[in-house]
Amino acid sequence: MVVDLPWPKGISAHNEGNWQGRSGAVSDLRLIAKMIALDAMARGQEAVRGEHVINYRFFVPDRRRRDRANMVQVCKAFIDGLADAGAIDGDHWEISWIGSVEVEIRKGNPGVRLEILPK
């Protein structure tokens, strides 16, 4: 399964303060991912059952230095949305692995592509 998602605005791996301050952005990203995954499955993409690998491709808007681990962490809400949609069975350590993490510049249309493959 491959899903293209928007750039995760409103949260970062370094958000400070109370969790309630960022809960709205996290909920929004989770819902966006759920809806995109449901649409992908309605268009014929199959859910990935059991063990899987998630490959991340980030299309960043500029050359600013970014930490790959932090970018993956910010996608947690997206992964939860995929699980909510039934596109994956979950994201716990027994079934989910982080695969490749690639980054390229795409100034006009930043975003994230997640490729979920059976392990």
JOQUIZI-V481814 format. One record per residue. SS is DSSP state (H for helix, E for strand, L for the rest). Layout:
ss-><SS & SS>
This chain:
ss-><L & E & E & E & E & E & L & L & L & L & L & L & L & L & L & L & L & L & L & H & H & H & H & H & H & H & H & H & H & H & H & H & H & H & H & H & H & H & H & H & H & H & L & L & L & L & L & E & L & L & L & E & E & E & E & E & E & E & E & E & L & L & L & L & L & L & L & H & H & H & H & H & H & H & L & H & H & H & H & H & H & H & H & H & H & L & L & E & L & L & L & L & L & L & L & E & E & E & E & E & E & E & E & E & E & L & L & L & L & L & E & E & E & E & E & E & E & E & L>
